Amino acid sequence: MASTSYEYAYSAFPNDKVAPDRLAQEITASVLIVPSLDMASGGVVADDTDQICTIWFLAALSTEEQAALAAIVAAHSGEPLTSPQEVTIPNARYDTDKKQVVVITPAPRGSFTWYTSHGDQTDPSLVRGGGQEMSIHFDAQETGTKEVEVQFAEGVYVHDGEINWRDPTDFNAGDHFDVFIKFAATAVVANPGAGNCNLYPLGPGMNMIVPAAGDGSHDVDLATACPVPSSAGPYVVSEKTDVITVGEASGEFVMQCALFDFQVPNFYLLRAMSMLSNRGVWEIDAYLVEWISNKWKLCMSVTKTNQVANAVDIAAIVMLFRWNASIDQPRDP
């Protein structure tokens, strides 16, 4: 079958105008017209100069179909179909081609970047960043292992960091550093038959703490308990506040955890990193982040075996994501 066209002057349309996309949709939706539009010929072609609309079909229309087409033309508004609404995000950056500039980041929503070489004073009302300095000093000829511990006022995410030492020639292949997390033990008190939890043995001296409905064997103080994140467990810890509650995890800023009543072994983030480096610096730009509770201690340990005639220092800087900040207060010189 040969394609067939039908022409209508703009004056045949009620508003003297044609919207090809809408008219094509209206024709295609009609159950009274069997032949399809011939899209290879243009389907619905509007000539604004000559004020003529040409409609192409894959086959000729019957008398009834032409009457149906005329009725569609007589009811056509001439308004184009609604275009997708352009969405602009306030204060976002856009290139000249209107593409939004985005940067993939592991930062939790609502947090901000915080660089520090100190821990916090763990009381949130005091200075964040005003606690222990992440540095270790060795006197001349001194060897051995030293470590420094820092804590934070609330849960934070560690993204990346740097450890540097001077002079690099003061260290040899036996010198190394570790970075790890110390988990505090969760204390429980016996309360047979009326406690808020039960203890389930995991091995000698090790128990998992599971909530009970007031009929457990022990009590645990959730305000001081030390959460250990896991893939399952009836305790929920807020990553913003470290508050532990009982129940299933829900929402955006919570994670399930298990509680233990023993001192969990150190969790190493960096293990036995050699300090035999011509640069005297170790740095990392991680793609992921590690959550650290304010009940945990972030530790840096340095083992020095090389005896040198001068004192040496090792210092660390970490990049955190956190939700809160304190106005810095004057410090004693």
C-alpha positions, 0 to 999 in steps of 0.5 A: 500500500502507498502512503497517503496524505491529507491536507488541512488549512490552519483555518480548519483548526479552531485556534488557527494553529497546529501542535504536531506532537499533540495532533499525532498523539490524538490521531494515534489514540483514535479507535476509528482510524485504522491506518498508522501514521507514516512517520517516515514521511513526517507523520504530522507536518505543520507548515507555518509559512503556508499555514498548511498541515499535512498528515501522512498515513501508511494507507488511504483512509475510508470515508468514515476514517476521513470523517473521524480525522476531520472531527479530530482536526476540528477539536485540536487545540493547537497547544503543544504537549507539556514539555518535561519541567526543567528542575534547577537545584538552588545554589548548585553549580552548572556547566554552560551546557546546563549539566550539573557539576557533582562530586561523589563523596562518602560523606553522610548527608548533613555532615561536613569536613573536619581536619584535625591533629587532636582528639576532642574533649569528650564532653560535647559542651567543651572544645571539639579538637581540644583534646589529646594531640596525635603525636609521639616523641622519642628522646635521643637514643630512645627506642621502644613502643609508644602510643597515643589515644584520642576520642571524640565528643560524638560518633564521627566518620574517618575518611583519610589522613596522614602520618609524618616523621622527621628526619626520615633517615632516623628510622630503619626497616624495623621501625613501624606504626599501627593505627587501630581502634580500642573498644571499651568493655560493656559492663553488666550487673547481675539482676536475676529474673528482672534484668533488661538483658541476658548473657549468651556465652561465646567462649571462655570469658566472652558473652553476647548481650541480648535484650530482655523484657524485664525478665533477664539475668542481667542489667546493662546501662545503655548510656555507657554501653560500647556498641560493636557494629554487626550485620544483625542484632536487636540493639540500634546505635545512632551514628550521630549521637551514639545513643543506643536503643532497643529495637529494629533499625530504621531510618537513615542515621542508625545502624544495628549492633551487638553488645559484648561484656568483654574487652574486644581485641584491637581493630587495626586500620593500619598494621605494621606500616614500615617507616623506612621511607625517603619522604618521611610521610604516609598518606591515604585518600580512601574511597570509604569511611569508617565510623568511630563511636565516642566510646571507642579510642582511636590509637596510633602506636609507633615502634622504634628500634633505631637508636639515633643521636637526636630526638624524633617526632611522629605526628598524625592528621585525620580528615573526619566527617562530623555533624557538630562543631564548637566555637573554639575557646582560648587555650593556655599558651 
